[in-house]
Amino acid sequence: MSLGISAIEYINGIKNGTITAEEFVAKTIEHIKKVEPKLHAFISLNDNALEQARAIDKKVKAGQNVGAFYGMPISIKDNICIKGGKTTCASRMLENYTAPYDATVVSKLNAQDAVIIGKTNLDEFAMGVATEFSAFGPSKNPWDTEYVPGGSSGGSAVSVAGLESILSLGSDTGGSVRNPASFCSIVGLKPTYGLVSRYGLVSYANSIEQIGPMGRRVEDVALLLNHIAGKDPHDPTTIDNKNQDYLSGIDSGISGKKIGIIKEMSSGSGLDSTVASVFKNSISAFEKLGAKIEEVSLDMVEYTVATYYVLTTAEAGSNLSRYDNLRYGYDLDSEGYEFKSYISKARRNFGPEVTRRMILGGFVPSAGFAGKYLLKALKVKSKLKKQIEAAFSKCDFLISPTVPVLPFKFGEKIDDPLAMYLADINTVTANLTGVPAISVPYEVKNGLPVGIQIHANLLQEKQLLQAAYALQNTTKLPEVPL
Ligand code: GLN
């Protein structure tokens, strides 16, 4: 029994009796113990995982109703609440915070008999692209531990790529599911805004972020989406998806579909030459699958990174203001402080990136500057939306490299926030416009993974997963060198 099997293979194994949940979970825990000192995918582990697996095996044996995941180990980013467990957001600020309720996605996974194996590492409050901003130390890329795994859902991607879980949930505000998926050679989907409930996800920039499924195979991601999508009374932004089955017909192919190459994301000086050549190979593969390819220009893309950082810092400034040590925070003795100095002392427990964003977030919407920054950003966002709508009136899918650069070494970008922010140029458009986008692992060049990004129109996840599945089957990836 290999830990590298797909979610679908796991379920079949349980059904035909070749695997038990207990065996698989026990083997996973043993493997986690072995690789964690090197990879650091997790912030905390579930001490009851084995016991839960045993209870599920019992139900299988007794012929009782068993949920769709049959005890499958699934990891969860540590900005998603699990009742009674720590939810740290990889921040000193929430180091000892215990969530009083389950996120909707967690309730849904529990109802389907998943075993939540642990909470994964992230950049503090999901701000970053390398998991280097975790207050508890970075996660390492399993393909080469000198390289970052991407971020901010780096721990989730590492846990899946490093065979420490079959599936994972991350969150994607500007690429945080797709970027680490690309850097770690796994699949990551940012669903349409509103398709998956955000109830129980700690907000960073709630008007554009989504929880997204991650796995080693496209069909596994489709399966996970089946069980987390849909209307939730706790989140008024959610959409009724009529219980779509994203897995059925996933092998329908894309013959005759129109694919647009987004010019501004696939050319120019910021694009690494290795990434460019892998992207070219993926275009030939799409052509061989019978798709029609054309180039599409979205000239607003040039302004998206600036727009994204204006809008997200403004939202973060507001969302994170609750961490004032009065409502949420750590233990700080208030003796001898007046209000202002108390709050500013309390906030010193934020790391450097979160601090930078909160300062910016106070500035961009402030009187005298809002017109120059916030309102302008909102205008770019609506123009970009119009351009995407026009592109999807001509094309079924829009493609680009997921990230314009290869995974980089630790420390390479940490002191240069602008260089770091530019790594988001290909991913933020999906968040700013609400459309779904997926990263499909395509090649591993000189030991470093490269992913291809496919966007589809709003709520077209079924078609998007079919395209991703077709692309996946045109490539054979090497095994991760664990
Ligand atoms: N890199 C982006 C940021 O730092 C995206 C983060 C995310 O998607 N959560 O904001």
Residues whose N, C-alpha, C, O or C-beta is under 5 A from the ligand:
A	BS01	LIG	A126 M127 G128 V129 S152 S171 D172 T173 G174 G175 S176 D424
